[in-house]
């Protein structure tokens, strides 16, 4: 009997199960070890995490994570959500054709063309209110990702309000606050998913007949063999992007906090805007919004002398891999001069499991810092209103509030 058969797996919530800054000896002595607390194999070295992301014998576990979100719900509600998402798989055998379908929409020149629109959205958000402080999470980090998708989808004004409502409901479900009512979030997410997909299908058919320069039209351009049509694949891709907005919100807040927590860094960026991009990359390395990536073993494999059996769970500790001293010199220091080509973080995954929207997220992060430096050169963390974490565990790390003043 394999270790996995001992008891059903439930992804851990507690931050105490994972130390994002393990001592070097932990990485040396037990780079791959079984954790009874988390009921899975924990893998922490940068080299091993990359290897696991490349290894086809390890399968992405979105279904497992979905089951974890559904375990407190009524059987009827859980099954309805499971069936709805199962009809639009974006992992496993579908991963390669979906990436090919998406490729025209995420080319660098296409992303660069959207940058002025992203900057305009950030400016519109930060200029509201007329006060001397703001909660950056609620003012910018929550609304921006959905507004960006509405922009790159080129949605008509009449459709934007319902789209934003669906997007935020899905983001709350996939990246919930610790004290959120899971049942309410799940019911809202089910209605949002059904409403979004019902609205999306005729829109995609229209874009297929009369394509534009928007993201949806670009993704529809690809014709490839298989049972699924371009409209079906792009429908799945759009749902994937909308479902991932909670991650984007959390990552925006994490990066902004890392920068504002270092006043000397803010002063450096104020003088030299060319440092924004390396600052973003270093902040992504320091504080990933999803510290752990979950996989299940499909075929028996051996790693660092340990045998992993089919059905067992593997937890790729991204936060630890991002601070592996074999790859990152002075890993505990925030370094603007780090060689990003040689010292690559895995916050966005890798290879086939690299986040599809990583480039779009980077543009949002850079535009956010650019605009805040222009509008509020004296921006700093609020000394009187402390930030509040939404959750700080292996599945989600993000801020519920991030007060800043100028």
C-alpha positions in Angstrom: 0.0 0.0 0.0 1.4 3.4 -1.0 1.7 6.3 1.5 -1.0 8.1 -0.4 -3.5 5.4 0.6 -3.3 6.1 4.3 -6.0 8.8 4.2 -7.7 11.2 1.8 -5.6 14.2 0.9 -6.6 17.7 2.0 -4.3 20.5 1.0 -3.0 22.3 4.1 -4.0 25.8 5.0 -1.6 26.6 7.9 1.4 28.7 7.1 3.3 26.7 9.8 3.6 23.8 7.4 5.9 25.7 5.1 8.8 27.9 5.9 9.5 30.1 2.8 13.1 30.7 4.0 14.4 27.3 5.0 17.9 27.0 6.3 20.5 25.7 3.8 20.8 22.4 5.7 17.1 21.7 5.2 17.6 21.8 1.5 20.7 19.7 1.7 19.6 17.1 4.2 16.1 16.5 3.1 15.5 18.0 -0.3 12.6 15.5 -0.9 10.7 14.3 2.1 7.4 12.9 3.1 5.4 15.2 5.4 2.7 13.5 7.6 1.3 17.0 8.4 0.7 17.9 4.8 0.2 14.3 3.6 2.5 14.6 0.6 6.0 14.8 -0.7 7.6 18.2 -0.2 10.2 19.3 -2.8 12.1 22.5 -2.1 15.3 22.7 -4.3 15.1 25.0 -7.3 16.6 22.3 -9.6 14.1 19.7 -8.4 11.1 22.0 -8.7 12.0 22.7 -12.3 12.6 19.1 -13.0 9.1 18.2 -11.6 7.5 20.9 -13.6 9.1 19.3 -16.7 8.2 15.7 -15.8 5.2 14.3 -17.5 4.8 11.7 -14.8 3.7 14.4 -12.5 0.2 15.8 -13.2 -1.2 19.1 -12.3 -3.8 18.8 -9.5 -6.4 21.5 -10.2 -9.1 18.9 -9.6 -7.6 18.1 -6.2 -7.5 21.8 -5.2 -11.1 22.3 -6.4 -12.2 19.3 -4.3 -10.5 21.0 -1.3 -12.5 24.1 -1.9 -15.7 22.1 -2.2 -15.3 19.8 0.8 -17.4 22.0 3.1 -20.3 22.5 0.7 -23.5 20.5 0.2 -23.1 17.5 -2.1 -25.4 19.1 -4.7 -23.6 22.4 -4.8 -20.2 20.7 -4.9 -21.2 18.4 -7.7 -22.7 21.2 -9.8 -19.4 23.2 -9.5 -17.3 20.2 -10.2 -19.3 19.4 -13.4 -19.1 23.0 -14.6 -15.4 23.3 -14.3 -14.8 19.7 -15.5 -16.4 20.6 -18.8 -13.6 23.2 -19.4 -10.3 21.4 -18.5 -7.1 23.4 -19.0 -4.6 20.8 -17.7 -3.6 17.3 -18.7 -4.0 16.4 -22.4 -5.7 19.7 -23.1 -2.7 21.8 -21.9 -0.7 21.7 -25.2 -3.6 22.5 -27.6 -4.8 25.2 -25.3 -1.4 26.9 -25.3 -1.2 26.7 -29.0 -4.6 28.2 -29.2 -3.6 31.1 -26.9 -0.2 31.8 -28.4 -1.2 34.6 -30.8 -2.8 36.6 -28.0 0.2 36.6 -25.8 3.1 37.5 -28.1 5.4 40.2 -26.6 4.4 42.8 -29.3 0.7 42.2 -28.5 1.3 42.7 -24.8 3.3 45.8 -25.4 0.5 47.3 -27.5 -1.9 47.0 -24.5 0.5 48.8 -22.1 -0.9 52.3 -22.6 -4.4 51.1 -21.8 -3.2 49.4 -18.7 -1.5 52.6 -17.5 -4.7 54.5 -18.2 -6.7 52.1 -16.0 -4.2 52.4 -13.2 -4.3 56.2 -13.4 -8.1 56.2 -13.3 -8.1 54.0 -10.2 -5.5 55.8 -8.1 -6.8 59.3 -8.9 -10.2 58.6 -7.2 -11.0 59.9 -3.7 -9.0 63.0 -3.1 -7.7 61.8 0.3 -4.1 61.6 1.5 -4.2 57.8 1.8 -5.7 54.7 0.2 -6.1 51.0 0.7 -4.1 49.9 -2.3 -5.6 46.5 -2.3 -9.2 47.7 -2.5 -8.5 50.8 -4.6 -6.3 49.1 -7.2 -5.2 45.5 -6.8 -8.8 44.1 -6.7 -10.4 46.0 -9.6 -7.4 46.3 -11.9 -7.0 42.7 -13.2 -10.6 42.4 -14.2 -10.6 45.8 -15.8 -7.5 44.8 -17.8 -9.3 41.6 -19.0 -12.3 43.6 -20.0 -10.0 46.0 -22.0 -8.0 43.3 -23.8 -11.2 41.3 -24.5 -12.4 44.6 -26.1 -15.8 44.3 -24.4 -18.5 46.8 -25.3 -19.6 49.1 -22.5 -23.0 47.3 -22.1 -21.2 44.1 -21.2 -18.6 45.4 -18.8 -20.7 45.6 -15.7 -22.0 42.0 -15.8 -18.5 40.8 -16.8 -16.8 42.5 -13.9 -19.4 41.2 -11.5 -18.8 37.6 -12.7 -15.0 38.1 -12.6 -14.9 39.3 -9.0 -17.2 36.6 -7.8 -14.9 33.9 -9.4 -11.8 35.6 -7.9 -13.3 35.6 -4.4 -14.1 31.9 -4.8 -10.6 30.9 -6.0 -8.7 33.2 -3.7 -10.9 33.5 -0.6 -10.3 35.5 2.6 -9.7 33.3 5.7 -13.0 34.2 7.3 -15.1 34.0 4.1 -18.4 32.1 4.0 -17.4 29.3 1.6 -21.0 28.3 0.8 -21.9 31.9 -0.2 -18.8 32.2 -2.4 -19.4 28.8 -4.0 -23.0 29.6 -4.9 -22.0 33.0 -6.3 -19.2 31.3 -8.3 -21.5 28.7 -9.8 -23.9 31.4 -10.9 -21.0 33.5 -12.2 -19.5 30.7 -14.2 -22.7 29.7 -15.8 -23.6 33.3 -16.6 -20.2 34.0 -18.0 -20.1 31.0 -20.3 -23.6 31.5 -21.6 -22.7 35.2 -22.4 -19.3 34.3 -23.9 -20.4 31.7 -26.5 -22.3 34.1 -28.8 -19.6 36.7 -28.3 -16.9 34.3 -29.5 -19.0 33.2 -32.5 -19.3 36.9 -33.4 -15.6 37.5 -33.1 -14.9 34.4 -35.2 -17.0 35.9 -38.0 -15.6 39.4 -37.6 -12.3 39.3 -35.8 -10.6 42.3 -34.4 -7.3 43.0 -32.6 -8.5 41.9 -29.2 -7.2 38.9 -27.2 -10.3 36.8 -27.9 -10.1 37.3 -31.7 -6.4 36.6 -31.7 -6.8 33.3 -29.9 -9.6 32.3 -32.2 -7.3 32.5 -35.2 -5.7 29.2 -34.6 -7.0 26.1 -36.4 -5.7 22.8 -35.1 -6.8 19.2 -35.1 -8.9 17.7 -32.4 -12.5 17.2 -31.3 -12.8 20.7 -29.8 -13.4 23.8 -31.9 -11.6 27.1 -31.6 -14.6 28.6 -29.9 -14.7 25.7 -27.3 -11.0 26.1 -26.6 -11.1 29.9 -26.3 -14.1 29.6 -24.0 -12.0 27.4 -21.7 -9.0 29.8 -22.0 -11.2 32.8 -21.1 -12.7 31.0 -18.1 -9.1 30.1 -17.0 -8.0 33.7 -17.2 -11.1 35.0 -15.3 -10.7 32.2 -12.7 -7.1 33.3 -12.1 -7.8 36.9 -11.2 -7.5 36.2 -7.5 -3.9 35.2 -8.1 -3.2 38.4 -10.0 -4.8 40.5 -7.2 -2.7 38.8 -4.6 0.5 39.1 -6.6 -0.1 42.9 -7.2 -0.5 43.4 -3.4 2.5 41.3 -2.5 4.8 43.1 -5.0 3.6 46.5 -3.9 4.1 45.6 -0.2 7.7 44.3 -0.9 8.6 47.6 -2.6 6.9 50.0 -0.1 8.4 48.1 2.8 11.8 49.3 1.6 11.7 53.1 1.6 15.2 53.2 0.1 14.0 51.1 -2.8 11.1 53.5 -3.4 13.6 56.4 -3.5 15.8 54.5 -6.0 12.8 53.9 -8.3 11.7 57.5 -8.1 15.1 58.6 -9.4 15.7 55.7 -11.9 12.6 54.2 -13.5 14.7 51.7 -15.4 15.0 49.8 -12.1 11.2 49.1 -12.0 11.4 45.9 -14.1 14.2 44.2 -11.9 12.4 45.4 -8.8 9.2 43.6 -10.0 11.1 40.4 -10.7 12.8 40.5 -7.3 9.6 41.1 -5.5 8.0 38.2 -7.4 10.8 36.0 -6.2 10.5 37.2 -2.7 6.7 36.8 -2.2 4.9 34.4 -4.6 1.1 34.6 -4.3 0.9 30.8 -4.6 3.9 29.5 -2.5 3.2 25.8 -3.3 2.2 24.1 -6.6 0.4 20.8 -6.3 1.0 17.7 -8.4 0.0 14.1 -8.3 2.2 11.2 -9.3 1.0 9.4 -12.5 3.8 6.9 -12.8 6.4 5.7 -10.3 9.5 7.8 -10.2 12.6 8.1 -8.1 13.9 11.5 -7.0 16.9 12.0 -4.7 16.7 8.4 -3.6 13.0 8.5 -2.7 10.4 6.5 -4.6 7.2 8.3 -5.4 4.2 6.1 -6.2 1.1 6.7 -8.4 -1.6 8.6 -6.6 0.7 10.3 -4.1 0.7 14.1 -3.8 3.7 16.2 -4.5 4.0 19.8 -3.1 6.5 21.9 -5.0 7.6 24.5 -2.6 8.0 27.5 -4.9 8.8 29.9 -2.0 11.7 27.8 -0.9 13.0 27.2 -4.5 13.0 31.0 -5.0 15.5 31.3 -2.2 17.7 28.3 -3.0 21.3 29.5 -2.4 22.5 27.2 -5.2 20.8 29.5 -7.7 20.3 32.8 -6.0 23.3 34.6 -4.5 22.5 36.2 -1.1 18.9 34.8 -1.4 17.6 36.7 1.7 18.6 40.1 0.2 16.4 42.1 -2.1 18.9 42.7 -5.0 18.1 44.9 -7.9 21.3 43.9 -9.7 20.4 40.2 -9.7 21.1 38.4 -13.0 17.5 37.4 -13.9 18.6 35.3 -16.9 20.7 33.0 -14.6 18.7 33.3 -11.4 15.2 32.6 -12.5 12.4 32.5 -10.0 9.6 30.0 -10.4 6.7 32.1 -9.1 4.9 31.7 -12.5 5.8 28.1 -12.9 7.9 26.8 -15.7 7.7 25.2 -19.2 4.3 23.7 -20.0 3.2 24.8 -16.5 4.3 28.4 -16.9 1.4 30.8 -16.3 -0.2 31.6 -19.6 -0.9 35.2 -18.5 2.6 35.8 -16.9 3.5 38.5 -19.4 0.2 40.3 -18.9 0.7 40.2 -15.1 4.2 41.7 -15.4 2.8 44.6 -17.5 0.2 45.3 -14.8 2.9 45.2 -12.0 5.2 47.5 -13.9 2.4 49.9 -14.9 1.2 50.0 -11.3 4.6 51.1 -10.0 5.2 53.5 -12.8 1.9 55.3 -12.2 2.2 55.4 -8.4 5.7 56.8 -8.7 4.3 59.6 -11.0 1.2 60.4 -9.0 2.5 59.8 -5.4 6.3 60.2 -5.3 6.1 60.3 -1.5 4.0 57.1 -1.2 4.7 54.9 1.8 3.1 52.3 4.0 0.6 53.9 6.4 2.1 54.1 9.9 -1.3 54.2 11.6 -3.2 51.7 9.6 -1.4 48.3 9.4 -1.7 45.9 6.5 -3.9 42.9 7.1 -3.2 39.6 5.5 -6.0 37.8 3.7 -4.3 34.5 4.2 -0.7 33.5 4.6 -0.4 29.8 3.9 0.9 27.4 1.3 -2.1 27.8 -1.1 -2.6 31.5 -0.9 -0.5 34.5 0.3 -2.0 37.9 -0.2 -3.3 41.0 1.5 -6.8 41.8 2.6 -5.8 45.5 3.1 -2.7 47.4 2.3 -3.0 51.0 3.5 -0.6 53.5 2.0 -0.3 57.3 2.4 1.5 60.2 0.7 
